[in-house]
Amino acid sequence: MYTLKESDHTTWTIPRLSYPVKAAVMELQYDEYGAGNPHRLHAHLFAKGLAASGLDSEYGAYLDEAPLEVLMQNNVMSLFGLNRRLRAASLGFHAAFEATSSAPSRKIARGLQRLDFPPEMVEYYTEHVEADSVHEQLAVRTMCGTLIEEEPEQHANVWFGAWAYLHVEDLYGERMLTEWSA
C-alpha cells in the first residue's frame, strides 16, 4: 500500500520546514518522484511491476486483504506527515526507511529474479539498491541533521519517528514469520 504512494507523507511536511531542511527534502523527493520523468516515479515503477506480475496496480486495491500492521504503517506515516508538531517524526520515519532499505531491496530483487518475476517488478527493487544508499545519507545527515541543528528540541521527535518506523516494520515482520511457519 505504501509503495503506491511512496514518499507522499514526507511531501506533506515540506511547507512546515525551514528553507535549508526544505531544500534537503526536495533533493530526495525529486529522485523519489522520478527526477522529472513521470515514468521513473518510484510509485509508478512499483505499479508497473504489479501489473506485469498480473496484480492490480490501483491504489487501495488490496485494502481488504492488507494485514493490520500494513495499515498501521500507513496511518503512522499520514499522522506524522499531516501534523506540523510531528514534522520531525515524519523526517525520522523517512530517514529510518532510507537507512534500512538498500540491502533488503538487493535481496528482494535477487529473489524475484530467481523466481522469474517480470523485469518490471525486479526493476523497482534494483532502483532502490543504489537510490536508497544515497538517500540514506541525505535523509539522516542533511534532512534530520539540519533540522536538529536548527531546532535541538526536535531531536526526540526525529528519534520517535525512526523508532515508529522500525517498530511497525518489526510488527509486520513478526506477523509474516508467524504466518509462514504455520
N, C-alpha and C positions, 0 to 999 in steps of 0.2 A: 504494500500500500504506500509506504513512504517513498519508494523508488520512483513511483509515477508522479511524485510532486517534489522530487529531490531539491533540497535547499530553499524551498519556498518559505519555510518557517524562519530561516535566518534573514531572508529578504525583508520580512516584516519588521525586523529590528532596525533596519538602516535609518529610517527617519529619526530614530531615538538615540543616535550615536553622534559623537563629536566628529569633526572633519577627518582627523587622522585615522580614527577607527573605521569610520565610514569608507574611507578610501581603501583600507586593507580588506574589508568585507567585499567591496565591489571588485577588487582584483581577483579574489577567489570566486565570487559569484559569476564573473564574466566567463571564467572557464567552465563552471558548472552549467551555465546556460549556453554553451556551445561556441563561445568566443565570436558571437555574431552570426553563426551559421545555425539556422533552426534545425538542421538535420543532425547536428552534433550535440544538441542539448542532452545531458545525461538522462533525463527522464524520457526523452524521445528514443534514445538508444535502447533503453530498457523496454519501452513499449514495442519497438521493432523486434527485439529478441523474444518477447512474449508471443507476438503474432506469428513469428517464424516458427515458434515451438508449438503452434496450434492452440495457444491460450488466448483468452480475452484480454486485450490490452487497454480497455476502458478503465479509467479511474473508478474505483469502488466496485468493480465487477465481482470481486471475491469477498466483499464485506461480510456477507453472512457466514462465510467459511473461515474468516480470519480468527486466529486464536486471540483470546483476551489480551495477551502480552503484546501483540502487534498493535491492537487498538490503543493500549496503554501508551506505547511508544509514540504513536501519532498524536494522542491527546496531550502528552507532556510537551512535545515539540510545539504544538499550537498554543498551549498555555504560555510557554516561555516567549514565543515569538510575538504574541499579541498583547503582552503586558509590559509596559515601559519599565516597571520596577523589576522585571525579570529578564531584562535585555542581556545582562551579563551571564545569566544562567543559559540563555539561548546560545550565546557565543561559546560558553564552556561545553555545552551539549554538542555543538557542531565540531568544536576542536577535538573532543574525545572521539567522535566518529572518524574524523580525518586521521587521527593519530593511530587508529586501530584497524583501518580498513584495507590498507595496501596488501599486506601479507595474506589475509583471508581471500581477497579478490584474486590473487595469483592462484591459490589453491582451488578456488571455485572454478576459475577458467580452465585449469588443467582437468578437473573432474568433468566439467561439461564437455570438453574435447574428447576425453576418454569415453564418454557415454554417447558420442556422436550427436550432440546437440547442434542446432544450426549455428553457423558462424555469427549471425546477428546477436545471438544470446551470449556467445563467448566474447564478442567484441565489447559488450557493456562492461564485463569484468576486466578484460585486459586494459581497457581505457582507464580503469581505476587503479591499476597497479602503479603506473607511473604518475598519474594525476594526483592521487592521494598522498603519495610520498612527498610531493611538492606542497600540496595543500596543508599537510601536517605542520610544516614549518611556518607557513603563512598564518594558519589559524592559531597555533599555540603562541608563537613569538610575536607576530605583528598584530593580529586582531586582539587576542586576550592580553598579551603583554602590554600593548599600548593602552588598552582600557584600564588595566590595573595601575599603570604608571600615572594616568590621569586621575583615576578615582580609586585610590587604595582601598576604600571601604567596599568596593565591589569584588575584592579577592574571594571572599567566602561564597559569593553568588556564582562566580566562574567555576569554583570547585564543586559547588552544588550541582550545577548544570552538567559537568563532566561525570560526577557520581551518578546522577539520574540516568544519563545515557548508559553507563556501564551496568547499572542496576537493572534497567529494563531489558538490556541485552542478555544479562545473566539469567533473568527470569525466563526469557524466551528459550535460551539455550537449554536450561534445565528441563523445560517442558518438552522440547524436541528430543532430548536424550531419553527421557522417561517414556515417551511415546514410541520411539524407535526400539527401545529394549523390550517393550511389552509384546 
